[in-house]
Amino acid sequence: MAIFGGGSGAASEPLECPHCHEVQLRAREAHRLKLVCRACKRTFSLIEGRERYAKSQALKRRR
């Protein structure tokens, strides 16, 4: 999590848009279930963003 500059990462969480795969940070305190991607402006759910980010990180670790 050091990439995002928060030390422990307690203030924000990375999410990945399932449409354009843009990684963006979301404040953990914000409890919206639907999010809008900053890049492609399409909506996706919080769960989709978490799953997509975890999947892409797992693929990076395998390489």
Helices and strands as residue ranges (DSSP letters): G 2-4, E 12-16, E 23-27, E 34-36, E 43-45, H 46-62
